Amino acid sequence: MTQTKPLSPQGTKMEAFFNEVVPTMMNLYDRWQDEKKYENIADYALPLQSLATKHNAEIVRMNKKPFGCNVRIDGVMFTMDVNSRSAGWKRI
């Protein structure tokens, strides 16, 4: 049996943000696959800003490979990424 550590307060906030933002991130990932030759990756942070603000998070930067973003919550950095089959986050 694997035992997991409880999440920090920032991790709990990141989990809530992640759960709400995943559908948007998946849509952005699909769009990026079609438009990556023509669009600036930084522009992909704009649709995430309202959700980030709601969760007191800051989108620090968007990442091309793997597609995702770096997020700061209460001074703690996290990264989240998505692809066609999965999505995840971790503290960095």
matplotlib code that plots the C-alpha trace (Angstrom):
import matplotlib.pyplot as plt

x = [0.0, 1.4, 1.0, 0.9, 1.8, -1.0, -0.9, 0.6, -1.9, -0.4, -0.7, -4.4, -4.9, -3.0, -5.2, -8.3, -7.0, -5.8, -9.2, -11.0, -8.5, -7.9, -10.8, -9.5, -5.9, -6.9, -8.7, -5.6, -3.4, -5.5, -5.4, -1.6, -1.1, -2.8, -1.4, 2.1, 3.8, 1.8, 0.9, 2.9, 2.8, 2.6, -0.9, -2.2, -2.0, -4.8, -7.7, -6.3, -6.0, -9.5, -9.3, -5.8, -7.1, -10.1, -7.6, -5.0, -2.6, -0.3, 0.6, 4.3, 5.0, 3.6, 5.6, 5.8, 7.2, 5.6, 2.6, 1.5, 2.4, 4.3, 2.1, 2.9, 0.7, 1.6, 5.2, 5.4, 6.1, 4.3, 4.3, 1.3, 1.3, -1.2, -1.2, -3.8, -4.1, -3.3, -2.8, -0.8, 1.0, 3.9, 5.8, 9.1]
y = [0.0, 3.4, 6.2, 9.8, 12.9, 15.4, 18.5, 21.7, 24.7, 25.9, 22.4, 22.3, 25.6, 24.3, 21.2, 23.3, 25.5, 22.5, 20.8, 23.8, 24.8, 21.4, 21.6, 25.0, 23.7, 20.7, 23.0, 25.2, 22.2, 21.1, 24.7, 24.8, 21.7, 23.4, 26.9, 26.6, 27.8, 31.0, 32.0, 33.2, 30.8, 33.7, 34.6, 31.3, 32.6, 35.1, 32.6, 31.3, 34.6, 34.8, 31.3, 32.1, 35.3, 33.4, 31.0, 33.6, 32.1, 33.8, 32.4, 33.0, 31.5, 29.2, 26.2, 24.7, 21.3, 19.8, 22.1, 23.8, 26.6, 27.6, 28.9, 30.7, 30.4, 32.1, 32.3, 28.6, 27.5, 24.7, 23.4, 21.9, 20.2, 18.5, 16.3, 14.5, 11.8, 13.2, 16.3, 16.8, 19.2, 19.2, 21.6, 22.9]
z = [0.0, -1.0, 1.5, 0.3, 2.2, 2.8, 0.6, 1.9, 2.0, -1.3, -2.8, -1.8, -3.6, -6.6, -6.7, -6.7, -9.4, -11.5, -11.2, -12.5, -15.2, -16.8, -19.4, -20.6, -20.7, -22.8, -25.3, -25.4, -26.0, -29.0, -30.4, -29.8, -31.9, -34.8, -34.4, -32.8, -36.0, -36.0, -32.4, -29.5, -26.5, -24.0, -25.5, -24.2, -20.6, -21.2, -21.1, -17.8, -16.0, -14.6, -13.1, -11.7, -10.1, -8.6, -6.9, -5.9, -8.4, -10.9, -14.3, -14.4, -17.9, -20.5, -21.7, -25.1, -24.3, -22.4, -23.1, -19.8, -17.5, -14.4, -11.6, -8.3, -5.3, -2.1, -3.2, -4.1, -7.7, -9.5, -13.0, -14.8, -18.1, -20.4, -23.5, -25.5, -22.8, -19.4, -17.3, -14.1, -11.8, -9.4, -7.2, -8.6]

ax = plt.figure().add_subplot(projection="3d")
ax.plot(x, y, z, "-o")
ax.set_aspect("equal")
plt.show()
